[in-house]
Amino acid sequence: MLHRAHHGPENAGDWAWTPPAGARRPGEPVDACARRELREETGLERAPEPTPCGREEWSVYLAEASPDATVVIDAEHDGFEWLPVHQARARCAPELAPIPLAAVIEHIGQRP
């Protein structure tokens, strides 16, 4: 989980914990965007796999890393924490942030 850096009073407090996320650049394939955002926000070089958990307007990907993986956060964030999935879901904020994470948790639970 990444904690959004505090830049101004509207971002003060403990409200902004999310998984890595971001927006596509014009013409950028969705898979390439997922990989780039993960690398930019965490320094992790992984090939995130698409999940059926998104919606037409946003995609949800899953990437695995060991707890001892080296994480290098970007300037958008001022902290990170490895958490069990249910703690991560409870920590997610603002209000809409846990929706895709909850869907991925359910998806993982359905894996063989």
A tleap script that builds the chain and sets N, CA, C and O, in Angstrom:
source leaprc.protein.ff14SB
mol = sequence {
  NMET LEU HIE ARG ALA HIE HIE GLY PRO GLU
  ASN ALA GLY ASP TRP ALA TRP THR PRO PRO
  ALA GLY ALA ARG ARG PRO GLY GLU PRO VAL
  ASP ALA CYS ALA ARG ARG GLU LEU ARG GLU
  GLU THR GLY LEU GLU ARG ALA PRO GLU PRO
  THR PRO CYS GLY ARG GLU GLU TRP SER VAL
  TYR LEU ALA GLU ALA SER PRO ASP ALA THR
  VAL VAL ILE ASP ALA GLU HIE ASP GLY PHE
  GLU TRP LEU PRO VAL HIE GLN ALA ARG ALA
  ARG CYS ALA PRO GLU LEU ALA PRO ILE PRO
  LEU ALA ALA VAL ILE GLU HIE ILE GLY GLN
  ARG CPRO
}
set mol.1.N position { 0.843 -1.171 0.000 }
set mol.1.CA position { 0.000 0.000 0.000 }
set mol.1.C position { 0.887 1.232 0.000 }
set mol.1.O position { 1.909 1.276 0.685 }
set mol.2.N position { 0.490 2.222 -0.768 }
set mol.2.CA position { 1.238 3.474 -0.866 }
set mol.2.C position { 0.465 4.587 -0.179 }
set mol.2.O position { -0.760 4.656 -0.273 }
set mol.3.N position { 1.184 5.448 0.505 }
set mol.3.CA position { 0.559 6.602 1.155 }
set mol.3.C position { 0.863 7.849 0.344 }
set mol.3.O position { 2.024 8.190 0.113 }
set mol.4.N position { -0.182 8.518 -0.081 }
set mol.4.CA position { -0.030 9.725 -0.886 }
set mol.4.C position { 0.646 10.813 -0.059 }
set mol.4.O position { 0.284 11.044 1.094 }
set mol.5.N position { 1.628 11.476 -0.656 }
set mol.5.CA position { 2.369 12.539 0.033 }
set mol.5.C position { 1.428 13.693 0.373 }
set mol.5.O position { 0.459 13.960 -0.338 }
set mol.6.N position { 1.737 14.358 1.463 }
set mol.6.CA position { 0.929 15.490 1.910 }
set mol.6.C position { 1.423 16.756 1.229 }
set mol.6.O position { 2.500 17.261 1.548 }
set mol.7.N position { 0.647 17.258 0.305 }
set mol.7.CA position { 0.970 18.520 -0.362 }
set mol.7.C position { -0.239 19.426 -0.224 }
set mol.7.O position { -1.097 19.462 -1.107 }
set mol.8.N position { -0.310 20.138 0.850 }
set mol.8.CA position { -1.419 21.043 1.100 }
set mol.8.C position { -2.373 20.492 2.138 }
set mol.8.O position { -2.381 19.290 2.403 }
set mol.9.N position { -3.180 21.366 2.731 }
set mol.9.CA position { -4.063 20.965 3.833 }
set mol.9.C position { -5.120 19.939 3.424 }
set mol.9.O position { -5.562 19.156 4.265 }
set mol.10.N position { -5.533 19.923 2.166 }
set mol.10.CA position { -6.554 18.953 1.739 }
set mol.10.C position { -6.014 17.523 1.732 }
set mol.10.O position { -6.798 16.575 1.679 }
set mol.11.N position { -4.702 17.351 1.784 }
set mol.11.CA position { -4.101 16.024 1.802 }
set mol.11.C position { -3.515 15.646 3.155 }
set mol.11.O position { -2.852 14.616 3.275 }
set mol.12.N position { -3.752 16.464 4.171 }
set mol.12.CA position { -3.206 16.173 5.490 }
set mol.12.C position { -3.925 14.987 6.120 }
set mol.12.O position { -5.096 14.735 5.835 }
set mol.13.N position { -3.226 14.277 6.962 }
set mol.13.CA position { -3.841 13.164 7.674 }
set mol.13.C position { -3.539 11.823 7.052 }
set mol.13.O position { -2.653 11.694 6.207 }
set mol.14.N position { -4.282 10.835 7.480 }
set mol.14.CA position { -4.016 9.460 7.095 }
set mol.14.C position { -5.076 8.935 6.123 }
set mol.14.O position { -5.438 7.760 6.186 }
set mol.15.N position { -5.564 9.770 5.246 }
set mol.15.CA position { -6.696 9.414 4.398 }
set mol.15.C position { -6.307 8.727 3.100 }
set mol.15.O position { -7.171 8.113 2.473 }
set mol.16.N position { -5.090 8.796 2.674 }
set mol.16.CA position { -4.764 8.451 1.296 }
set mol.16.C position { -3.860 7.239 1.164 }
set mol.16.O position { -2.690 7.384 0.811 }
set mol.17.N position { -4.366 6.059 1.436 }
set mol.17.CA position { -3.638 4.813 1.221 }
set mol.17.C position { -4.273 4.090 0.039 }
set mol.17.O position { -5.480 3.846 0.033 }
set mol.18.N position { -3.468 3.751 -0.954 }
set mol.18.CA position { -3.988 3.049 -2.126 }
set mol.18.C position { -2.934 2.093 -2.675 }
set mol.18.O position { -1.744 2.242 -2.395 }
set mol.19.N position { -3.376 1.118 -3.451 }
set mol.19.CA position { -2.408 0.340 -4.227 }
set mol.19.C position { -1.828 1.242 -5.318 }
set mol.19.O position { -2.375 2.317 -5.566 }
set mol.20.N position { -0.749 0.842 -5.972 }
set mol.20.CA position { -0.247 1.627 -7.103 }
set mol.20.C position { -1.353 1.797 -8.142 }
set mol.20.O position { -2.109 0.865 -8.418 }
set mol.21.N position { -1.435 2.983 -8.707 }
set mol.21.CA position { -2.482 3.278 -9.691 }
set mol.21.C position { -2.044 4.453 -10.553 }
set mol.21.O position { -1.086 5.154 -10.225 }
set mol.22.N position { -2.742 4.657 -11.637 }
set mol.22.CA position { -2.418 5.805 -12.471 }
set mol.22.C position { -3.219 5.827 -13.742 }
set mol.22.O position { -4.099 4.993 -13.958 }
set mol.23.N position { -2.909 6.783 -14.577 }
set mol.23.CA position { -3.636 6.999 -15.823 }
set mol.23.C position { -2.754 6.700 -17.030 }
set mol.23.O position { -1.531 6.832 -16.987 }
set mol.24.N position { -3.418 6.295 -18.100 }
set mol.24.CA position { -2.687 6.019 -19.341 }
set mol.24.C position { -2.306 7.315 -20.037 }
set mol.24.O position { -3.010 8.323 -19.967 }
set mol.25.N position { -1.188 7.249 -20.699 }
set mol.25.CA position { -0.770 8.335 -21.575 }
set mol.25.C position { -1.494 8.164 -22.907 }
set mol.25.O position { -1.917 7.055 -23.231 }
set mol.26.N position { -1.644 9.223 -23.676 }
set mol.26.CA position { -2.330 9.090 -24.969 }
set mol.26.C position { -1.687 7.995 -25.824 }
set mol.26.O position { -0.476 8.003 -26.048 }
set mol.27.N position { -2.502 7.062 -26.294 }
set mol.27.CA position { -2.029 5.986 -27.156 }
set mol.27.C position { -1.326 4.850 -26.438 }
set mol.27.O position { -0.934 3.875 -27.080 }
set mol.28.N position { -1.154 4.942 -25.132 }
set mol.28.CA position { -0.448 3.907 -24.384 }
set mol.28.C position { -1.344 2.688 -24.176 }
set mol.28.O position { -2.478 2.833 -23.718 }
set mol.29.N position { -0.859 1.496 -24.501 }
set mol.29.CA position { -1.639 0.286 -24.233 }
set mol.29.C position { -1.857 0.110 -22.732 }
set mol.29.O position { -1.011 0.491 -21.924 }
set mol.30.N position { -2.987 -0.466 -22.373 }
set mol.30.CA position { -3.344 -0.630 -20.959 }
set mol.30.C position { -2.294 -1.456 -20.214 }
set mol.30.O position { -1.904 -1.095 -19.104 }
set mol.31.N position { -1.830 -2.563 -20.813 }
set mol.31.CA position { -0.827 -3.396 -20.151 }
set mol.31.C position { 0.466 -2.627 -19.893 }
set mol.31.O position { 1.067 -2.752 -18.826 }
set mol.32.N position { 0.882 -1.847 -20.855 }
set mol.32.CA position { 2.101 -1.050 -20.702 }
set mol.32.C position { 1.922 -0.002 -19.603 }
set mol.32.O position { 2.856 0.275 -18.851 }
set mol.33.N position { 0.739 0.571 -19.510 }
set mol.33.CA position { 0.462 1.559 -18.467 }
set mol.33.C position { 0.557 0.919 -17.091 }
set mol.33.O position { 1.153 1.499 -16.183 }
set mol.34.N position { -0.017 -0.265 -16.921 }
set mol.34.CA position { 0.021 -0.943 -15.622 }
set mol.34.C position { 1.465 -1.207 -15.198 }
set mol.34.O position { 1.830 -0.989 -14.043 }
set mol.35.N position { 2.269 -1.669 -16.126 }
set mol.35.CA position { 3.677 -1.950 -15.821 }
set mol.35.C position { 4.437 -0.658 -15.483 }
set mol.35.O position { 5.212 -0.621 -14.527 }
set mol.36.N position { 4.206 0.400 -16.276 }
set mol.36.CA position { 4.877 1.685 -16.056 }
set mol.36.C position { 4.490 2.286 -14.705 }
set mol.36.O position { 5.357 2.729 -13.952 }
set mol.37.N position { 3.199 2.302 -14.398 }
set mol.37.CA position { 2.753 2.887 -13.134 }
set mol.37.C position { 3.340 2.137 -11.936 }
set mol.37.O position { 3.759 2.758 -10.959 }
set mol.38.N position { 3.371 0.814 -12.011 }
set mol.38.CA position { 3.963 0.031 -10.929 }
set mol.38.C position { 5.438 0.387 -10.758 }
set mol.38.O position { 5.910 0.586 -9.639 }
set mol.39.N position { 6.157 0.465 -11.871 }
set mol.39.CA position { 7.593 0.803 -11.829 }
set mol.39.C position { 7.796 2.228 -11.317 }
set mol.39.O position { 8.651 2.457 -10.462 }
set mol.40.N position { 7.017 3.195 -11.831 }
set mol.40.CA position { 7.191 4.588 -11.419 }
set mol.40.C position { 6.875 4.803 -9.940 }
set mol.40.O position { 7.586 5.536 -9.253 }
set mol.41.N position { 5.823 4.174 -9.454 }
set mol.41.CA position { 5.382 4.438 -8.087 }
set mol.41.C position { 6.101 3.607 -7.038 }
set mol.41.O position { 6.172 4.009 -5.877 }
set mol.42.N position { 6.643 2.435 -7.434 }
set mol.42.CA position { 7.253 1.543 -6.443 }
set mol.42.C position { 8.675 1.118 -6.781 }
set mol.42.O position { 9.373 0.582 -5.921 }
set mol.43.N position { 9.116 1.345 -8.008 }
set mol.43.CA position { 10.417 0.867 -8.438 }
set mol.43.C position { 10.431 -0.619 -8.764 }
set mol.43.O position { 11.473 -1.157 -9.136 }
set mol.44.N position { 9.289 -1.291 -8.631 }
set mol.44.CA position { 9.218 -2.731 -8.896 }
set mol.44.C position { 9.065 -3.016 -10.383 }
set mol.44.O position { 8.200 -2.451 -11.053 }
set mol.45.N position { 9.916 -3.895 -10.884 }
set mol.45.CA position { 9.841 -4.334 -12.278 }
set mol.45.C position { 9.089 -5.664 -12.304 }
set mol.45.O position { 9.682 -6.721 -12.088 }
set mol.46.N position { 7.816 -5.611 -12.561 }
set mol.46.CA position { 6.977 -6.801 -12.647 }
set mol.46.C position { 6.114 -6.678 -13.888 }
set mol.46.O position { 5.959 -5.596 -14.453 }
set mol.47.N position { 5.555 -7.808 -14.302 }
set mol.47.CA position { 4.593 -7.816 -15.398 }
set mol.47.C position { 3.214 -8.052 -14.781 }
set mol.47.O position { 2.793 -9.198 -14.623 }
set mol.48.N position { 2.516 -6.980 -14.435 }
set mol.48.CA position { 1.198 -7.156 -13.826 }
set mol.48.C position { 0.269 -7.914 -14.770 }
set mol.48.O position { 0.301 -7.717 -15.985 }
set mol.49.N position { -0.555 -8.781 -14.195 }
set mol.49.CA position { -1.492 -9.541 -15.014 }
set mol.49.C position { -2.878 -8.922 -14.900 }
set mol.49.O position { -3.308 -8.537 -13.812 }
set mol.50.N position { -3.578 -8.827 -16.034 }
set mol.50.CA position { -4.928 -8.263 -15.984 }
set mol.50.C position { -5.856 -9.194 -15.199 }
set mol.50.O position { -5.667 -10.410 -15.185 }
set mol.51.N position { -6.845 -8.610 -14.557 }
set mol.51.CA position { -7.858 -9.373 -13.843 }
set mol.51.C position { -9.224 -9.008 -14.429 }
set mol.51.O position { -9.342 -8.010 -15.140 }
set mol.52.N position { -10.234 -9.792 -14.144 }
set mol.52.CA position { -11.587 -9.438 -14.582 }
set mol.52.C position { -12.277 -8.490 -13.607 }
set mol.52.O position { -13.502 -8.376 -13.627 }
set mol.53.N position { -11.523 -7.815 -12.766 }
set mol.53.CA position { -12.081 -7.042 -11.659 }
set mol.53.C position { -12.359 -5.575 -11.982 }
set mol.53.O position { -12.925 -4.870 -11.147 }
set mol.54.N position { -11.988 -5.108 -13.134 }
set mol.54.CA position { -12.177 -3.699 -13.454 }
set mol.54.C position { -13.527 -3.420 -14.081 }
set mol.54.O position { -14.459 -4.219 -13.991 }
set mol.55.N position { -13.602 -2.300 -14.700 }
set mol.55.CA position { -14.792 -1.853 -15.436 }
set mol.55.C position { -14.321 -1.336 -16.774 }
set mol.55.O position { -13.121 -1.285 -17.044 }
set mol.56.N position { -15.254 -0.959 -17.602 }
set mol.56.CA position { -14.881 -0.463 -18.928 }
set mol.56.C position { -13.965 0.754 -18.839 }
set mol.56.O position { -13.038 0.898 -19.636 }
set mol.57.N position { -14.227 1.630 -17.868 }
set mol.57.CA position { -13.448 2.864 -17.762 }
set mol.57.C position { -12.143 2.706 -16.994 }
set mol.57.O position { -11.309 3.610 -17.039 }
set mol.58.N position { -11.928 1.588 -16.286 }
set mol.58.CA position { -10.662 1.364 -15.608 }
set mol.58.C position { -10.372 -0.122 -15.503 }
set mol.58.O position { -11.268 -0.946 -15.318 }
set mol.59.N position { -9.109 -0.431 -15.627 }
set mol.59.CA position { -8.637 -1.810 -15.558 }
set mol.59.C position { -7.985 -2.057 -14.213 }
set mol.59.O position { -7.469 -1.138 -13.578 }
set mol.60.N position { -8.016 -3.312 -13.788 }
set mol.60.CA position { -7.394 -3.694 -12.520 }
set mol.60.C position { -6.409 -4.818 -12.803 }
set mol.60.O position { -6.753 -5.821 -13.429 }
set mol.61.N position { -5.183 -4.638 -12.335 }
set mol.61.CA position { -4.109 -5.605 -12.550 }
set mol.61.C position { -3.620 -6.146 -11.217 }
set mol.61.O position { -3.851 -5.554 -10.163 }
set mol.62.N position { -2.944 -7.276 -11.285 }
set mol.62.CA position { -2.386 -7.915 -10.110 }
set mol.62.C position { -0.919 -8.216 -10.378 }
set mol.62.O position { -0.567 -8.747 -11.431 }
set mol.63.N position { -0.072 -7.875 -9.424 }
set mol.63.CA position { 1.351 -8.204 -9.513 }
set mol.63.C position { 1.786 -8.723 -8.153 }
set mol.63.O position { 1.355 -8.219 -7.116 }
set mol.64.N position { 2.635 -9.724 -8.166 }
set mol.64.CA position { 3.120 -10.295 -6.918 }
set mol.64.C position { 4.572 -9.903 -6.691 }
set mol.64.O position { 5.372 -9.830 -7.625 }
set mol.65.N position { 4.890 -9.654 -5.429 }
set mol.65.CA position { 6.270 -9.344 -5.026 }
set mol.65.C position { 6.463 -9.897 -3.627 }
set mol.65.O position { 5.522 -9.945 -2.835 }
set mol.66.N position { 7.656 -10.304 -3.332 }
set mol.66.CA position { 7.934 -10.825 -1.997 }
set mol.66.C position { 8.063 -9.659 -1.016 }
set mol.66.O position { 8.402 -8.548 -1.423 }
set mol.67.N position { 7.797 -9.899 0.265 }
set mol.67.CA position { 7.904 -8.820 1.254 }
set mol.67.C position { 9.305 -8.231 1.380 }
set mol.67.O position { 9.467 -7.133 1.913 }
set mol.68.N position { 10.320 -8.949 0.896 }
set mol.68.CA position { 11.675 -8.394 0.976 }
set mol.68.C position { 12.094 -7.687 -0.312 }
set mol.68.O position { 13.247 -7.280 -0.455 }
set mol.69.N position { 11.150 -7.541 -1.253 }
set mol.69.CA position { 11.450 -6.805 -2.489 }
set mol.69.C position { 11.774 -5.352 -2.140 }
set mol.69.O position { 11.175 -4.773 -1.234 }
set mol.70.N position { 12.709 -4.782 -2.854 }
set mol.70.CA position { 13.092 -3.393 -2.620 }
set mol.70.C position { 12.084 -2.465 -3.271 }
set mol.70.O position { 11.882 -2.504 -4.485 }
set mol.71.N position { 11.459 -1.640 -2.468 }
set mol.71.CA position { 10.469 -0.674 -2.952 }
set mol.71.C position { 11.088 0.714 -2.878 }
set mol.71.O position { 11.623 1.122 -1.847 }
set mol.72.N position { 11.002 1.427 -3.989 }
set mol.72.CA position { 11.490 2.805 -4.059 }
set mol.72.C position { 10.298 3.650 -4.497 }
set mol.72.O position { 9.899 3.624 -5.661 }
set mol.73.N position { 9.732 4.403 -3.546 }
set mol.73.CA position { 8.530 5.165 -3.864 }
set mol.73.C position { 8.888 6.469 -4.578 }
set mol.73.O position { 9.983 7.012 -4.427 }
set mol.74.N position { 7.930 6.940 -5.352 }
set mol.74.CA position { 8.115 8.174 -6.106 }
set mol.74.C position { 7.728 9.389 -5.265 }
set mol.74.O position { 7.349 9.252 -4.102 }
set mol.75.N position { 7.828 10.578 -5.863 }
set mol.75.CA position { 7.539 11.820 -5.140 }
set mol.75.C position { 6.059 11.991 -4.811 }
set mol.75.O position { 5.715 12.802 -3.951 }
set mol.76.N position { 5.176 11.243 -5.477 }
set mol.76.CA position { 3.744 11.324 -5.171 }
set mol.76.C position { 3.420 10.709 -3.812 }
set mol.76.O position { 2.362 10.979 -3.243 }
set mol.77.N position { 4.325 9.887 -3.295 }
set mol.77.CA position { 4.063 9.134 -2.071 }
set mol.77.C position { 5.135 9.403 -1.030 }
set mol.77.O position { 6.277 9.722 -1.357 }
set mol.78.N position { 4.741 9.266 0.241 }
set mol.78.CA position { 5.714 9.480 1.307 }
set mol.78.C position { 5.865 8.257 2.206 }
set mol.78.O position { 6.527 8.321 3.242 }
set mol.79.N position { 5.256 7.157 1.814 }
set mol.79.CA position { 5.400 5.941 2.591 }
set mol.79.C position { 4.751 4.761 1.906 }
set mol.79.O position { 3.938 4.922 0.996 }
set mol.80.N position { 5.122 3.564 2.355 }
set mol.80.CA position { 4.481 2.348 1.872 }
set mol.80.C position { 4.499 1.327 2.989 }
set mol.80.O position { 5.301 1.412 3.918 }
set mol.81.N position { 3.606 0.363 2.886 }
set mol.81.CA position { 3.566 -0.737 3.834 }
set mol.81.C position { 3.110 -1.989 3.124 }
set mol.81.O position { 2.177 -1.952 2.322 }
set mol.82.N position { 3.773 -3.112 3.420 }
set mol.82.CA position { 3.278 -4.416 2.988 }
set mol.82.C position { 2.214 -4.829 3.996 }
set mol.82.O position { 2.476 -4.827 5.198 }
set mol.83.N position { 1.026 -5.182 3.533 }
set mol.83.CA position { -0.054 -5.569 4.429 }
set mol.83.C position { -0.746 -6.825 3.912 }
set mol.83.O position { -0.804 -7.043 2.702 }
set mol.84.N position { -1.272 -7.655 4.817 }
set mol.84.CA position { -2.148 -8.734 4.364 }
set mol.84.C position { -3.344 -8.121 3.633 }
set mol.84.O position { -3.744 -6.998 3.938 }
set mol.85.N position { -3.912 -8.845 2.679 }
set mol.85.CA position { -4.928 -8.264 1.800 }
set mol.85.C position { -6.112 -7.653 2.542 }
set mol.85.O position { -6.596 -6.592 2.147 }
set mol.86.N position { -6.583 -8.287 3.593 }
set mol.86.CA position { -7.746 -7.736 4.288 }
set mol.86.C position { -7.391 -6.466 5.072 }
set mol.86.O position { -8.234 -5.579 5.210 }
set mol.87.N position { -6.172 -6.365 5.581 }
set mol.87.CA position { -5.747 -5.121 6.216 }
set mol.87.C position { -5.564 -4.029 5.177 }
set mol.87.O position { -5.876 -2.866 5.430 }
set mol.88.N position { -5.055 -4.403 4.002 }
set mol.88.CA position { -4.892 -3.425 2.921 }
set mol.88.C position { -6.252 -2.854 2.523 }
set mol.88.O position { -6.396 -1.646 2.337 }
set mol.89.N position { -7.237 -3.723 2.396 }
set mol.89.CA position { -8.586 -3.268 2.029 }
set mol.89.C position { -9.133 -2.304 3.078 }
set mol.89.O position { -9.727 -1.283 2.730 }
set mol.90.N position { -8.940 -2.616 4.351 }
set mol.90.CA position { -9.440 -1.749 5.417 }
set mol.90.C position { -8.708 -0.409 5.445 }
set mol.90.O position { -9.290 0.599 5.845 }
set mol.91.N position { -7.455 -0.381 5.032 }
set mol.91.CA position { -6.644 0.832 5.067 }
set mol.91.C position { -6.936 1.743 3.874 }
set mol.91.O position { -6.727 2.954 3.953 }
set mol.92.N position { -7.415 1.168 2.776 }
set mol.92.CA position { -7.638 1.923 1.544 }
set mol.92.C position { -8.556 3.113 1.769 }
set mol.92.O position { -9.625 2.977 2.365 }
set mol.93.N position { -8.144 4.259 1.300 }
set mol.93.CA position { -8.966 5.457 1.339 }
set mol.93.C position { -8.436 6.378 0.248 }
set mol.93.O position { -7.238 6.323 -0.030 }
set mol.94.N position { -9.223 7.196 -0.372 }
set mol.94.CA position { -10.592 7.584 -0.055 }
set mol.94.C position { -11.605 6.486 -0.357 }
set mol.94.O position { -11.237 5.368 -0.716 }
set mol.95.N position { -12.859 6.814 -0.210 }
set mol.95.CA position { -13.958 5.853 -0.209 }
set mol.95.C position { -13.989 4.911 -1.408 }
set mol.95.O position { -14.297 3.732 -1.236 }
set mol.96.N position { -13.687 5.381 -2.603 }
set mol.96.CA position { -13.749 4.530 -3.799 }
set mol.96.C position { -12.536 3.626 -3.963 }
set mol.96.O position { -12.605 2.644 -4.703 }
set mol.97.N position { -11.441 3.926 -3.302 }
set mol.97.CA position { -10.198 3.175 -3.496 }
set mol.97.C position { -10.297 1.691 -3.170 }
set mol.97.O position { -9.679 0.897 -3.878 }
set mol.98.N position { -11.038 1.260 -2.139 }
set mol.98.CA position { -11.028 -0.179 -1.830 }
set mol.98.C position { -11.864 -1.036 -2.771 }
set mol.98.O position { -11.765 -2.261 -2.714 }
set mol.99.N position { -12.676 -0.447 -3.627 }
set mol.99.CA position { -13.560 -1.242 -4.492 }
set mol.99.C position { -12.767 -2.179 -5.402 }
set mol.99.O position { -13.041 -3.379 -5.395 }
set mol.100.N position { -11.797 -1.695 -6.187 }
set mol.100.CA position { -11.053 -2.637 -7.020 }
set mol.100.C position { -10.212 -3.600 -6.195 }
set mol.100.O position { -10.042 -4.754 -6.589 }
set mol.101.N position { -9.682 -3.156 -5.061 }
set mol.101.CA position { -8.892 -4.045 -4.220 }
set mol.101.C position { -9.769 -5.172 -3.670 }
set mol.101.O position { -9.336 -6.323 -3.628 }
set mol.102.N position { -10.981 -4.858 -3.255 }
set mol.102.CA position { -11.907 -5.887 -2.761 }
set mol.102.C position { -12.204 -6.901 -3.864 }
set mol.102.O position { -12.285 -8.100 -3.598 }
set mol.103.N position { -12.367 -6.429 -5.095 }
set mol.103.CA position { -12.627 -7.335 -6.212 }
set mol.103.C position { -11.442 -8.259 -6.467 }
set mol.103.O position { -11.629 -9.442 -6.750 }
set mol.104.N position { -10.230 -7.730 -6.371 }
set mol.104.CA position { -9.032 -8.555 -6.564 }
set mol.104.C position { -8.901 -9.579 -5.446 }
set mol.104.O position { -8.524 -10.724 -5.696 }
set mol.105.N position { -9.209 -9.180 -4.217 }
set mol.105.CA position { -9.157 -10.118 -3.090 }
set mol.105.C position { -10.102 -11.288 -3.360 }
set mol.105.O position { -9.745 -12.447 -3.147 }
set mol.106.N position { -11.293 -10.978 -3.823 }
set mol.106.CA position { -12.244 -12.046 -4.150 }
set mol.106.C position { -11.718 -12.911 -5.299 }
set mol.106.O position { -11.836 -14.136 -5.265 }
set mol.107.N position { -11.139 -12.268 -6.312 }
set mol.107.CA position { -10.574 -12.982 -7.463 }
set mol.107.C position { -9.453 -13.928 -7.019 }
set mol.107.O position { -9.395 -15.075 -7.461 }
set mol.108.N position { -8.583 -13.456 -6.163 }
set mol.108.CA position { -7.488 -14.291 -5.666 }
set mol.108.C position { -8.043 -15.497 -4.912 }
set mol.108.O position { -7.529 -16.608 -5.041 }
set mol.109.N position { -9.077 -15.274 -4.137 }
set mol.109.CA position { -9.689 -16.347 -3.380 }
set mol.109.C position { -10.300 -17.422 -4.269 }
set mol.109.O position { -10.486 -18.559 -3.835 }
set mol.110.N position { -10.615 -17.061 -5.525 }
set mol.110.CA position { -11.218 -18.001 -6.458 }
set mol.110.C position { -10.195 -18.714 -7.322 }
set mol.110.O position { -10.555 -19.556 -8.146 }
set mol.111.N position { -8.922 -18.385 -7.142 }
set mol.111.CA position { -7.889 -19.049 -7.940 }
set mol.111.C position { -7.741 -20.502 -7.517 }
set mol.111.O position { -7.938 -20.846 -6.352 }
set mol.112.N position { -7.386 -21.363 -8.491 }
set mol.112.CA position { -7.192 -22.773 -8.127 }
set mol.112.C position { -5.963 -22.966 -7.250 }
set mol.112.O position { -5.657 -24.091 -6.855 }
savepdb mol mol.pdb
quit
